[in-house]
Amino acid sequence: MKIVDLICSGGRTGFYFDDQRAIKRGAEHDGMFYTGQPVTDKFQSIRQAGESISIMLLLEDGRLAYGDCAAVQYSGAGGRDPLFLSQEFIPLIEQHIKPLLIGREADNFRQLSMLVDNLHIDGQRLHTAIRYGLTQAILDAVAQSTGRLMCEVVADEYQCSVSEQPIPIFTQSGDDRYNNVDKMIIKGAQVLPHALINNVEEKLGRQGEKLADYVAWLSRRIRQQRQRPDYAPVLHIDVYGTIGQIFGNTNYPAMAEYIARLGALAKPFHLRIEGPMDCDCNCETQMQALAGLTRELDARGIDVELVADEWCNTLEDIQYFADNRAGHMVQIKTPDLGGINNTIEAVLYCNARGVGAYQGGTCNETDRSEQICVHCDMAKQPVQILAKPGMGVDEGYMIVYNEMQRILALRKARRR
């Protein structure tokens, strides 16, 4: 079935664009705002509204397939593409992408997604957000054209199988890291709380004491409030490089001792620490530092997993981190990889090498991008999937959980 038109609409995401460099330099909260001036290119303020673009593909039988272009909350940092503004990119899509896709058969996701993901305009590759949304729309178009669910298209083209069970959902709290934990416990989230530990003074503590107190509270709160005794979520905390800030990015013994302390405070629950250091210079330096700390923890028998995030932005980066065991788990941050075909390849690569695949993303996505991520997840079966967009817990968890349940119910009904 042919694609006969491409239509764009600008939209909002489920969160904001935040200037990570300005925040790390000490920008303070003023309600939902940050004080001070931005330092990253194209930012007009440290926090500004997240933007998206819906790409709608009209098929020749009148059906409409669509996906949403979106970029991560911390755009322009850690080697990522710059701030994604819909007004800037809609004309580019209409001028260069629309003529490329009109008249093409929507019959093979892998081929069409590689076409747009590798496209260069004026010598530049398309912004990751555009490739992300375009490939979502293509996956939807191929699924509709061939009478399959999107997860079934992925499974068929990548020789994997659709899960018969839900994938564990990871919820993120944002700065409301106490009240939102209660929501997570009530919902029965399998992985929690993210916690957004992105500032040493406010959240980690100069000796790490504030995070230690929070981990102890978190473990105690779950045990006190869980609605069934066997509820044992994984504790996954993103520290945005702040542990490296206080101990030194390559001071592995000191960092390992502190992380071991956190792991003990988390018991009886298993702990993951994401982004223990951020070298803020290049992928190689970050990989070496994280691999060194991973070896240190393993040699000491410390039962805490490290999760790679910063400077792990492309399929090639993820393969590089996985090959060198830089972290026990890798966050595959879906918008950063561009086309979702790259996300699929990344999860399958990690699975094959025994490295935990965490299909993440950003709070700064949309309901549509997350629904399509769920379909990819059910086919690829990573260790966990991020509940997104937003930081309110309920909304993101609902989108992920309900889409998984639809997939399971539809496939069960078909088998009957």
C-alpha positions in Angstrom: 0.0 0.0 0.0 1.4 3.4 -1.0 2.0 6.5 1.0 0.2 9.3 -0.7 0.8 12.3 1.6 2.8 13.5 4.6 1.3 16.0 7.0 3.0 17.7 10.0 1.7 19.4 13.1 3.6 21.0 15.9 2.9 19.8 19.4 3.9 19.8 23.1 5.7 17.1 24.9 5.0 15.6 28.4 7.7 17.7 30.1 10.3 20.4 29.4 13.7 21.1 27.8 16.2 21.7 30.6 19.7 23.2 30.2 21.7 20.5 32.0 25.0 22.5 32.0 23.3 25.4 33.7 21.7 23.2 36.3 25.1 21.5 37.0 26.6 24.9 37.5 24.2 25.6 40.4 21.0 27.0 38.9 18.4 26.9 41.6 14.7 26.1 41.6 12.0 28.8 41.8 8.8 26.8 41.7 8.9 25.0 38.3 11.4 27.5 37.0 15.2 27.6 37.3 17.0 30.8 38.2 19.9 32.2 36.1 20.8 32.3 32.5 21.1 29.4 30.1 24.5 28.4 28.8 23.7 25.8 26.1 23.1 26.9 22.5 19.6 27.8 21.5 18.1 27.8 25.0 16.2 30.9 25.7 15.8 30.0 29.4 17.2 27.2 31.6 13.8 25.5 31.5 11.4 25.9 28.5 8.4 24.0 27.1 9.2 20.8 25.3 8.2 20.7 21.6 7.2 17.8 19.3 6.2 17.3 15.7 3.6 14.8 14.7 4.3 13.2 11.3 1.2 11.7 9.7 1.4 9.5 6.7 -1.8 9.2 4.6 -2.1 5.8 3.0 -3.9 5.2 -0.3 -6.9 3.5 1.3 -7.5 6.6 3.5 -5.9 5.2 6.7 -3.5 7.4 8.7 -0.3 6.3 10.3 1.6 8.6 12.6 4.5 9.0 15.0 5.9 11.9 17.1 9.3 13.5 16.8 10.7 14.4 20.2 14.1 15.0 21.8 15.4 14.4 25.3 14.9 16.8 28.3 18.6 17.5 28.4 19.1 18.3 24.7 22.5 19.7 23.6 24.3 18.0 26.5 26.5 14.9 26.6 27.1 14.8 22.9 23.5 15.0 21.9 21.8 16.9 19.0 20.8 20.5 19.7 17.5 21.8 21.0 14.6 20.6 18.9 12.2 23.4 17.9 9.2 22.5 15.7 9.0 25.9 13.9 12.6 25.3 12.7 12.1 21.7 11.5 8.6 21.4 10.0 9.7 23.3 6.8 12.7 20.9 6.4 10.4 17.9 6.7 7.9 19.2 4.2 10.6 20.3 1.7 12.9 17.2 1.9 11.2 14.3 3.5 7.7 14.5 2.0 8.8 14.1 -1.6 11.0 11.2 -0.6 8.2 9.2 0.9 5.2 10.0 -1.3 4.5 7.1 -3.7 6.6 4.5 -1.8 5.1 1.2 -0.7 4.7 0.9 3.0 5.6 -2.8 3.0 9.0 -3.1 4.8 9.8 -1.2 8.0 13.4 -2.1 8.1 14.2 -0.8 4.6 12.2 2.4 4.8 13.5 3.3 8.2 17.1 2.8 7.1 16.4 5.1 4.1 15.3 8.0 6.3 17.7 7.3 9.2 20.7 7.5 6.9 19.5 10.5 4.9 21.7 13.6 4.7 20.6 17.0 3.7 23.2 19.6 2.8 25.8 17.2 4.2 24.1 17.0 7.6 22.3 14.0 9.0 18.7 14.6 10.1 18.2 15.7 13.7 17.7 12.6 15.9 14.2 13.8 16.8 13.1 13.8 13.2 14.5 10.3 12.5 12.7 9.1 15.7 9.3 10.4 14.7 9.6 9.4 11.0 10.5 5.8 11.7 7.6 5.5 14.2 5.2 6.7 11.5 6.7 4.2 9.0 6.3 1.3 11.5 2.7 2.2 12.0 2.2 2.5 8.2 3.7 -0.9 7.5 1.6 -2.5 10.3 -1.6 -1.1 8.9 -0.7 -1.9 5.3 0.0 -5.6 6.2 -2.7 -6.2 8.8 -0.3 -6.8 11.7 0.4 -5.2 15.1 3.5 -3.0 15.2 5.2 -5.4 17.6 4.5 -8.2 15.1 6.2 -6.3 12.3 9.3 -5.8 14.4 9.3 -9.5 15.4 8.9 -10.7 11.9 11.6 -8.4 10.4 14.2 -8.9 13.2 13.6 -12.6 13.8 12.5 -12.3 17.4 9.3 -13.2 19.2 6.6 -11.0 20.9 6.6 -11.5 24.6 3.7 -13.3 26.2 4.3 -11.4 29.5 4.4 -7.6 30.3 7.9 -6.0 30.4 8.8 -4.5 33.8 8.0 -0.8 34.0 10.4 1.7 35.4 8.7 4.9 36.8 10.5 8.2 37.4 9.7 10.7 40.1 11.2 13.9 39.0 11.9 16.3 41.9 8.9 15.1 43.8 10.8 12.1 44.9 8.8 11.4 48.1 5.2 11.8 47.1 5.7 10.2 43.8 7.2 7.1 45.4 3.9 6.5 47.2 2.2 6.6 43.8 4.6 4.0 42.5 4.0 1.7 45.4 0.3 1.9 45.0 0.6 1.2 41.3 3.0 -1.7 41.9 5.7 -0.4 39.7 8.4 -3.0 39.2 11.3 -0.6 39.1 11.5 2.8 40.8 12.1 5.8 41.5 14.8 7.5 39.2 14.8 10.3 41.9 16.6 12.9 39.7 19.8 13.3 41.8 21.3 16.0 39.6 22.7 18.5 42.2 25.4 17.8 44.8 24.3 20.5 47.3 20.6 19.9 47.2 20.2 16.2 46.6 23.4 14.2 47.0 25.2 16.0 49.8 28.9 16.9 50.0 29.6 13.5 51.6 26.8 11.7 49.8 24.7 11.8 53.0 21.5 13.2 51.5 21.2 10.4 48.9 22.1 7.8 51.6 19.3 9.1 53.8 16.9 9.0 50.8 17.8 5.4 49.9 17.2 4.3 53.5 13.8 6.1 53.5 12.9 4.5 50.2 13.6 1.0 51.4 11.7 1.6 54.6 8.7 3.3 52.8 8.2 0.3 50.5 8.3 -2.2 53.4 5.9 -0.1 55.4 3.4 0.6 52.6 3.5 -2.3 50.1 0.1 -3.9 49.7 1.4 -7.4 49.5 4.5 -9.0 51.2 6.1 -10.3 48.0 6.2 -6.8 46.3 10.0 -6.2 45.8 10.7 -3.6 43.2 14.2 -2.9 41.9 15.5 0.5 43.2 17.0 2.4 40.2 18.5 5.9 41.0 19.9 8.3 38.4 22.7 10.4 40.0 23.7 12.4 36.9 27.4 12.1 37.5 27.2 13.6 41.0 29.0 10.7 42.7 32.0 11.3 40.5 31.8 15.0 41.3 32.4 14.5 45.0 34.8 11.5 44.9 36.5 12.0 41.5 35.4 10.4 38.2 38.2 7.8 38.4 38.5 7.4 42.1 37.1 3.9 41.9 37.8 2.7 45.4 36.1 5.7 47.0 33.1 5.5 44.7 32.8 1.7 45.2 32.8 2.1 49.0 30.0 4.7 48.8 27.9 2.7 46.3 28.3 -0.4 48.6 26.9 1.6 51.4 23.9 2.6 49.3 23.4 -1.0 48.4 23.3 -2.0 52.0 20.8 0.7 52.8 18.6 -0.4 50.0 18.2 -4.0 51.3 16.2 -6.1 51.0 15.8 -4.5 47.6 18.2 -4.6 44.7 19.9 -1.3 43.7 20.9 0.1 40.4 22.9 3.4 40.1 22.6 5.2 36.8 25.3 7.6 35.6 27.7 7.5 38.6 30.1 9.8 36.8 29.8 12.2 33.9 33.2 13.0 32.3 31.5 15.7 30.2 34.2 15.5 27.5 33.8 12.5 25.1 32.5 9.0 24.7 35.9 7.3 25.1 36.7 8.9 28.5 33.2 8.2 29.8 33.3 4.5 28.7 36.8 4.0 30.3 35.7 5.6 33.6 32.5 3.6 33.8 34.2 0.3 32.8 36.8 0.9 35.5 34.1 1.4 38.2 32.2 -1.7 37.0 35.3 -3.8 37.3 35.9 -2.4 40.8 32.4 -3.3 42.0 32.6 -6.7 40.5 36.0 -7.4 42.0 34.6 -6.4 45.5 31.5 -8.5 45.0 29.3 -5.4 45.5 25.7 -6.3 44.6 24.8 -3.1 42.9 24.4 -2.6 39.2 25.7 0.3 37.3 23.8 1.8 34.4 25.4 3.6 31.4 23.7 6.8 30.2 25.7 9.9 29.4 27.8 9.8 26.2 26.0 6.5 25.2 23.9 8.1 22.5 24.1 6.1 19.3 23.8 2.4 18.3 27.6 2.4 17.9 28.1 3.9 21.4 25.8 1.3 23.0 27.7 -1.5 21.2 31.0 0.0 22.4 29.9 0.3 26.0 28.4 -3.2 25.9 31.5 -4.8 24.4 33.7 -3.2 27.1 31.3 -3.9 29.9 31.0 -0.3 30.8 28.1 -0.8 33.1 26.0 -3.8 34.0 23.1 -2.3 32.1 22.9 0.3 29.3 20.1 2.8 28.9 19.0 2.9 25.3 17.6 6.4 25.3 15.3 6.1 22.4 15.2 9.7 21.0 19.0 9.9 21.1 19.4 7.0 18.7 17.3 8.6 16.0 15.4 6.0 14.1 13.7 3.4 16.3 15.3 0.8 14.0 18.5 1.7 15.9 16.8 1.1 19.3 15.7 -2.3 18.1 19.2 -3.2 17.0 20.6 -1.9 20.3 18.4 -4.0 22.6 19.0 -7.1 20.5 22.8 -6.4 20.7 22.8 -6.1 24.5 20.6 -9.2 24.9 23.0 -11.2 22.8 26.0 -10.1 25.0 24.5 -10.6 28.4 24.3 -6.8 29.2 21.1 -5.5 30.6 19.1 -3.6 28.1 17.0 -0.8 29.6 14.8 0.8 26.9 14.6 4.3 28.3 14.0 7.6 26.7 12.9 10.8 28.2 10.1 12.4 30.2 10.0 14.9 27.3 8.3 12.6 24.8 4.6 12.1 23.9 1.9 9.5 24.4 2.3 8.4 20.8 6.1 7.9 20.9 5.7 5.8 24.0 2.9 3.6 22.6 5.2 2.8 19.7 8.2 2.2 22.0 6.0 -0.4 23.9 5.4 -2.3 20.7 9.1 -2.4 20.0 9.7 -3.5 23.6 7.2 -6.4 23.4 9.1 -7.7 20.4 12.7 -7.2 21.7 12.1 -7.9 25.4 14.6 -5.7 27.2 15.0 -5.9 31.0 12.8 -2.9 31.6 11.0 0.0 29.9 10.7 3.5 31.1 7.2 4.9 31.9 7.0 8.1 29.9 6.3 11.0 29.2 6.1 13.3 32.2 7.2 13.1 35.8 3.8 12.6 37.3 4.1 8.8 37.5 0.4 8.0 36.9 0.2 9.2 33.3 3.3 7.6 32.0 2.7 4.3 33.8 -0.9 4.3 32.5 0.3 4.7 28.8 2.8 1.9 29.1 0.8 -0.5 31.1 -2.4 -0.1 29.0 -0.6 -0.5 25.7 1.1 -3.7 26.9 -2.2 -5.1 28.0 -3.9 -4.2 24.6 -1.1 -6.1 22.8 -1.4 -9.2 25.1 -5.2 -9.2 24.8 -5.3 -8.8 21.0 -2.8 -11.5 20.4 -4.6 -13.9 22.8 -7.9 -13.2 21.1 -6.3 -13.9 17.7 -5.0 -17.3 18.9 -8.5 -18.2 20.0 
